[in-house]
Amino acid sequence: MKTLVAYFSYSGKTMACALAIANELKADVREIRQKKEYKGFSVYIFGGRDSLQGRTVELVDPNFNLDGYDTIVLASPVWGFSAAAPIASFARGCDLSGKKAVILLTMDGTPGKAVEKLSKIIVEKGGAVAGDVVVNRSRKSDEEVVKEAVDKVVKLIKGS
Ligand SMILES: Cc1cc2nc3c(=O)[nH]c(=O)nc-3n(C[C@H](O)[C@H](O)[C@H](O)COP(=O)(O)O)c2cc1C
């Protein structure tokens, strides 16, 4: 069984979780990056809007081959009550036939319909959602956030 941890992170919190999960699972890891990154305050306007409205954004190296992976962890912050546009765009560009996907979201308020919206994309692309983990960072240290994410995601993957 080979796992890929694909993550998008703007301010590093999701990245810390994704790297720790990959390390624990001895999984491959891939950062999803946008061609035109959101900068400064525009992230709140355009990043939030693109995510909420389900817009597809252009990615660096979008044609990533998932052959050989049977499980994909899709890790992202919640933006605009949705998974961030870059990770949703990545999922839309993937062939997930026969693959299991685990969703990891970090946020500090409310996730809205983020899990449901990303799950719908995964299923449309042929994948099966093996589970989701939503970590609320509020009132937690960075270490607690990473530990919660690793414990829950690893348990889901090893138990599925
Ligand atoms: C543009 C934008 C929109 C956000 N929207 C939400 C939201 O709808 N709900 C929420 O709980 N947190 C929201 N957040 C907070 C992030 O989800 C949270 O800080 C996340 O853990 C950051 O992850 P990162 O460091 O990997 O980028 C938003 C942050 C940004 C920058």
The ligand as a Gaussian input file, in Angstrom:
#p B3LYP/6-31G(d) Opt

LIG

0 1
 C       -8.735000      33.292000       2.799000
 C       -8.987000      32.575000       4.090000
 C      -10.255000      32.081000       4.349000
 C      -10.503000      31.364000       5.526000
 N      -11.759000      30.860000       5.737000
 C      -11.998000      30.134000       6.857000
 C      -13.305000      29.562000       7.093000
 O      -14.235000      29.671000       6.287000
 N      -13.498000      28.856000       8.241000
 C      -12.497000      28.685000       9.175000
 O      -12.733000      28.046000      10.193000
 N      -11.245000      29.196000       8.976000
 C      -10.972000      29.914000       7.845000
 N       -9.714000      30.417000       7.626000
 C       -8.631000      30.110000       8.595000
 C       -7.738000      28.933000       8.108000
 O       -8.537000      27.830000       7.683000
 C       -6.813000      28.404000       9.220000
 O       -6.089000      29.461000       9.780000
 C       -5.893000      27.322000       8.696000
 O       -5.515000      26.452000       9.745000
 C       -4.621000      27.886000       8.047000
 O       -3.899000      26.830000       7.436000
 P       -2.499000      27.086000       6.693000
 O       -1.552000      27.681000       7.720000
 O       -2.046000      25.739000       6.257000
 O       -2.717000      28.012000       5.551000
 C       -9.447000      31.148000       6.469000
 C       -8.164000      31.662000       6.202000
 C       -7.940000      32.363000       5.025000
 C       -6.551000      32.903000       4.744000

